[in-house]
């Protein structure tokens, strides 16, 4: 029986931070996974992404960030968080003069759990899962402004096999929108400003209306500034043949709530996309807080990014998780 209680608490209180349920916002295992970071580029930069463009992984933080994609992209993102594996697939297809269309799938698998009776005898197995399916459209309205929107189908389910006791299974489905925009400042567009409203939708209802919980809606503002470190000699090469440094910062808060916001800082140093070195720090009150480092390499149409966080005050199964992103352009 004790194991069943532990499993139930794990399902209801899935949260990257070691806090009791009563110490934070309403805990909903079917919704809090929407706050998990996805993508090694943004994680390596302290989980900043509101004002960054040109990568499919940005759809999870600001859908307008995919408007800058010049070629079609398919990517896989994976990490291990909150007692389970997180995996995401993204696919985006730009159409000249129309915009960028794409879809993404985000799956959090908490692993199978054994259920025992009052005598400690295993009688069933449950498998809690989180799933979010995104359909996205983004476009550059002008050379300086881009907008994006994502529709989300969100599901939380607990499958059970064997002699399943009452209330060990369950399923909840709801819908939400992510809205985002970005614009550049200055003639060279070195400064980019971003804003996103994430997870704006209906409460998630698993068993009945009384148990429905609101989604973790977040409002994010961000800025990114790209600094040219070593421009090519005049008349030699192109403006793209250079070393550059990008500095980024995000400020995030709960929708329609006052209080101390979360702050994330990051930097990205490198030569084109061929080699990037990243670092950052997330000052997060409820989530993955702490420093992070990352690296990215690309050759031709293939790119790989790695990032690792060094968390403080976390009860993750893997204290310092590693994030991996693999992408192919075509």
N, C-alpha and C positions, 0 to 999 in steps of 0.2 A: 504493500500500500504506500509506503514511504516513497518508493521509486516513482509511483504514479503521480504523487503530489509534486515531486521534484520536476518531473516532465511537464506537468501542467504549468508550474511556475515558469519554467524555461520558455514555454510557448507564449505565455501571456506577458512575460517581462523581457523579451528579447531586446537587448539594448547594449550598445558597445561600451557604455560606461558603467562602472561598478557602483550603481545607485539602487536604492530600494524603489519599488514602484511608487510609493507614496511621496517620494522626494522630487518627482519630475512631472512633466505633463502626462496626460492619460496614456498608459502603455497599451499599444495595440500591435501585436506581432504581425498583423497583416498590413501595417502602414509604416512602421518605423524603418523598415528596410529601405524605404524610399530616400532616407537620409544617408545611407551608406555610400561612400565615394566609389566611383567607377572610373577606371582609366589611369594608366601609369603616368601620363604626362601631368595631369592636374594634381594627382596625389604627390608626385615628386616636387611640385611647386607649392606645397602646403595646402593642397586641395583648392587652389584658386582656379577659376575658370570663367567668371561672369563676363570678362572683357577680352577673352582669348578667342581666336577664330581659326578655322581651317582644319579641324579634326572632328571625326565622327563621334568620339567619346564626349564631346562637349554638349551633345544633345541631352545628357542627363543633368546638366547644370544650367545651361542657357541655350535653348534651341536655335537662337539666331546665330550662334557660333558656327553652325554648319553651312551658313550661307556663303562663306568664303571658299568652299571646296571647289577646286577647279577640275578635278577628275573624279570618277566614281571610286568608291572606297568600300572595302569589306574589312571588318576588324573583329577580333576576339579579345575579350578582356577577362581576366581571372584573378582571383585572390581568395584568401580564406579568412573569414570574419565571423564573429558571433556564433561560434560553435558549428559553423558550417561553411561550405564552399559557395562562393559567389561567382557566377559566370554570366557574361553579357555578350551578345552578338549585335553588331551594327552594320547596316548596309545603306549607302547613300548614292544618289544618282543625280548629278547636276544636269539641267537642261538649259541651254543658252537662251537668254531672253525670257525665261519662264521662272526659274528658281531651282531649288534643290529639294528633291523628294527622297524620303527614306523611311526606314523602319528599324526598330531595335527591340531586343528581347533581353530582359534582366531576370535571372533566376537565382534565388537564394535557397540552398538545400541544407536544412539543419541536420540531416542524417536520420537514419532509422533509430527509433527508441523502443526498448523492450518494456512491455507492461506486464506486471505480475499481480497475482491475486493476494489476498490477505495472508496467505501462507508462504509468500515469496516464490511461488511457482510461476514461470513465464506462461502467459496465456495469449498474448497478442503482440503485434508490433505496429507502431504508428510512425508515420512519415510526414512531418510538417514541412511545407514548402511555401515560398513566396514567389509571385510571378508578376511582372509588369510588361505589357506589350505596348510599344509606342509606334505611332504613325506621325510623321513629321513633315512639315513644309516650311522652308525658309527662303528668303529672297533678299537681294540687295536692291533697295528702292532707288538709291543713288549711289555714287561712289563713296559716300560718307555714311550712309544709313542702311542698316539691315534689320529685318524683323523675322521672327520665327515663332511657330506654334506647334505643340505636340499634344496629340490626344493619347491618353493613357487608359488602358484596360488593366485594372489592378485586381489580383486574386490572392487570397490566403486560403490554404486548404490543409487539412490533416487527414491523410488516408490511413485506414486501419485494416489490418488483415489478422485473422484468427478469431478467437472468442472475444470480440471487442466489447468492453463495458460501455455503458451509456456515457455520452458526452466526450468520448475519446476522439471522435471524428468531427469534421465540420468543414464548411466552405463559405467563403464570403467573396463577393465580387462587387466592385464599384468602378466609377469612372472619374477622370480628372483631366485637367489641362495644365500645360506649362506654357507660359507666354514670355517672350524675351525680345530685347532689342539692343542694338549696339550702334554707336556712331563714333566717327573719328574727329579729332580736333586738330586744326592746323593744316597748312598746305601740304606737308609731307606725311600726314596721317600717323605720326609717331605715337600720339596719345589716343588711346581707344577707351571709351566709356561703355559699360554694359549694365543692364538691369534685367532682372528676371523674377517672375512670380511663379513658384513651383508648387505642384500638388494642390491646385485649386479645384476642389470637387466635392462629391457627396461622401458622407460618413460611410465607413465600412461596417456592414452588418453581417456577422457570422452566423449566429443562431436566431436571434430575435431583435426587434427594434430597440429594446431597452439596452442591449449590449452593443449597439452601434457606436463607434468612436470616430471623431473627426480625423481627417487626414492631417499629416504634419505640413501644413502650408507655410512656405517660407518666401520672404522677400529679400532679394540679394542685389546689392549695388557693387560694382567693381570697376577698377581702372587698370590698364596695362600700358606701359611706356617702353617702346623699343629704341635702344640707343645703339648707334653705329660706332663700334669700337675701332675698327681699322678699315677705313674706306680704301678702295683700290686707287693707285696713282691715276692722275687725270689722263684720260685717253687709253687706259689699260683695263681690260676686263669690263665688267658691268657692275652696276650698283648691287647686284645680288652676290657678287664675289667678295664677301666680307665676313668678318666676325661681328656678332651683335650680342647684346645683352637685353633681355626683356625683364622688367620689374612689374610685378602684379600685386594687387591687394583687393580683397573682397570683404564686405561687411554684410552680415546676414542676420536677420531677426525673424521672429514669428510674425505671421500676418496679423495685423490689427492688434498687436500687443506691444506695450512699451516695456522697456527694460534694457539691460546691458546686452548689446549685440555680440555675436561671434565675429572674430576678426581673423583673417587668413592672409599671410604674406608669402610671396614666392619670387624666385628668380630663375631664369633660363638662359644659360650662356652657351654659345656654340657657333659652328660654321654651317650655315644653311641648315638643312635637315640631316646632313651627313653625320654629325656628332653633336650631341647636346648634353650638357651637365646641368642638373637642377637641384634646387634646395628650397626649403620653406619651413614655415612654422604655422600651426593652426592653434589659435587661442579659442577653444570651443568649450562652452559650459556643459553641453550634453552631447557627447559624440566622440569622434576620434581626435583627441587633442595631443599635440606634441610636435616635435620636429620631423622632417622627412628629407630624404635625398633621392635622386633619381638620375638615370642616364638614358639617352636615346640614340640609336644608330639607324641609318637608312642607306640603302644602296639600290639604285634603280627604282623599282616599284614596290619594294618590300621594306618595311620598317618595323623595328622592335623597340619597345620602351620597357624599362624596369624601374620600380620605385619601392622604397621601403620606409615605413613609418616607425618611429620610436616613441611609443605611447606612454602616457602617464595616467595613472588612476584607471586602468582598463582591466576588465575581467575577460578579455578575449582568450579563446583557447590558444591562439598563437599570439603571444604578447607583441611581437614586432612583425606584422604581416608583410609579405612581399606581393606587389602587384605587377602583373605582366600584361602587356598589350602587344598584339601582333596584328599588323594591318597590311593589306595588299591594295594597291591602286591599279585601276584598269580603265 
